């Protein structure tokens, strides 16, 4: 990332944050009546992809039943617990659970513990700007914030529709698997087991408007991924268990520990190596067809009893636009 210095007449490099510790690194803070939100990453591009923040709330706080006309919200439960209703079905979310909210999906939350924290990744909506707009209303014209009709008009302008008077606390409990968009700890749409790697598809492409997939990888110690092909999208990872070494072109080697967020700039060569057995890495922005790629490899391995040569892998990685150029375990190059 560069900017032009008018005084020197030269372009200067701006170093982006690669590894972010949510406990110490905050780009911005917005407060509302429910608690405090911390912004880690601003939305990228006109689609506002990869905006990531957390939402810190306390026991008894409530978000009323509402929906958004556009955009996708993904909540990842970090600490505490919350009663949630999605599409008229109620369940409890606990640490490790994920909830994907698609456009027009009504939802509401009741927080069960103090210091409950969600991480939220949004796509296709400037949710943080909405929060900052509410701050401006509170600071500049607080009488409008207390004007119910004004706030309803504000939310409508932002694409939000509230369901006033919905008795969501009286909705009966449902099984988590029956709640739209719920993916509990360890759950996946489909799973692939490869040498040293377990690939869990948390959300397939059709649940995210055809834009991307969301995956979780469980890695053995010494598993190393290297990306070298041009990839026109930032990447966003989170380390949930274990630790990884991260190498990024122009930055050198860094270490990410549990809870850290890893943001890789677009068109940048990089590598990630698992430093511990059972390392869990979540990937929130897989924009190539990884599901179809792994399905095809699995089918070919079954037909040919695993006898696939390097040309097969090179062709399939290129055909699906996968930026991965190398996979190794303890320094030994492997094929998938």
Order of alpha helices (4+ residues) and beta strands (2+ residues): beta-beta-beta-beta-beta-beta-beta-beta-beta-beta-beta-beta-beta-alpha-alpha-alpha-beta-beta-beta-beta-beta-beta-beta-beta-beta-beta-beta-beta-alpha-alpha-beta-beta
